[in-house]
C-alpha cells in the first residue's frame, strides 16, 4: 500500500537556506528573516480550491500572525506571473516564492507521492514549517486543515 510522502526534515534541525523571487520579482531569502519567526507553507498550485482556502485563511489571520511574531511566506512551483495573479486576486499580503526549478521544494523535501482524489501521483506535498529566530525548525505540520490552518500553527 502506497503512503503519502513526508519530509525527512525534523524539528530542531537547521532550516535549509533558500533564495527565490516573489510575485513582485524581489529576491527573498531565509537570511532576510534572521531574528524573526517565520512560517513557510508549501502548497501545490495557485488558485486551486485547497490552496486558495489555505492562503486566504493565512491572509484573514495575517495580523494575528504578525502580532505573535511570525512572518509568512508561501512557496510553490508556479511562476512569478501566476503568483502575482493569485496574490492580487485574493489580496494576499505576504510573499509567494516562485520555485519553478523545485530547488527550495527539494531542499525542504516536500516533493513526493500523494493521494489526490483516490489517485496516487507525484507533486508538492502540502507542508508547513515554523522556523525560529535562529533559523531552526520549531514545528512541521504535515496534515494541513486548509480552512483552519492558522489554528494549527498557533496551537
Secondary structure, 3 states (H helix, E strand, C coil): CCCCCCCCCCCCCECCCCEEECCCCCEEEHHHHCCCEEEEEECCCCCCHHHHHHHHHHHHCHHHHHHCCEEEEEEECCCHHHHHHHHHHCCCCCEEEECCCCHHHHHCCCEEEEEECCEEEEEECCEEEEECCCCEEEEEECCCCHHHHHHHHHC
